């Protein structure tokens, strides 16, 4: 069974280790030489009332995804282990 990247965009990511809701998938990282999805990107939580930008993004390796359901994606990772600064990836959002 396959899934389109546009279908991933609407799904919420939940960490199974502590039940924390990480947010919604906004981007994917793809290795174009072999055509594989390497990771999904979830923007970090908003800072004070959303006026001071966002915290670091969650970049979750594809191998850490346990289950993709109709509305959610379950991942087996500690949220602090997959945080990366926003400026490091030059993401447009």
Rosetta blueprint (number, residue, H / E / L):
1 X L
2 X L
3 X L
4 X L
5 X H
6 X H
7 X H
8 X H
9 X L
10 X L
11 X L
12 X E
13 X E
14 X E
15 X E
16 X L
17 X L
18 X L
19 X L
20 X L
21 X E
22 X E
23 X E
24 X E
25 X E
26 X E
27 X E
28 X E
29 X E
30 X E
31 X E
32 X L
33 X L
34 X L
35 X L
36 X E
37 X E
38 X E
39 X E
40 X E
41 X E
42 X E
43 X L
44 X L
45 X L
46 X E
47 X L
48 X H
49 X H
50 X H
51 X L
52 X L
53 X L
54 X E
55 X L
56 X L
57 X E
58 X E
59 X E
60 X E
61 X E
62 X H
63 X H
64 X H
65 X E
66 X E
67 X E
68 X E
69 X L
70 X L
71 X L
72 X E
73 X E
74 X E
75 X E
76 X L
77 X L
78 X L
79 X H
80 X H
81 X H
82 X H
83 X E
84 X E
85 X L
86 X H
87 X H
88 X H
89 X H
90 X L
91 X L
92 X L
93 X L
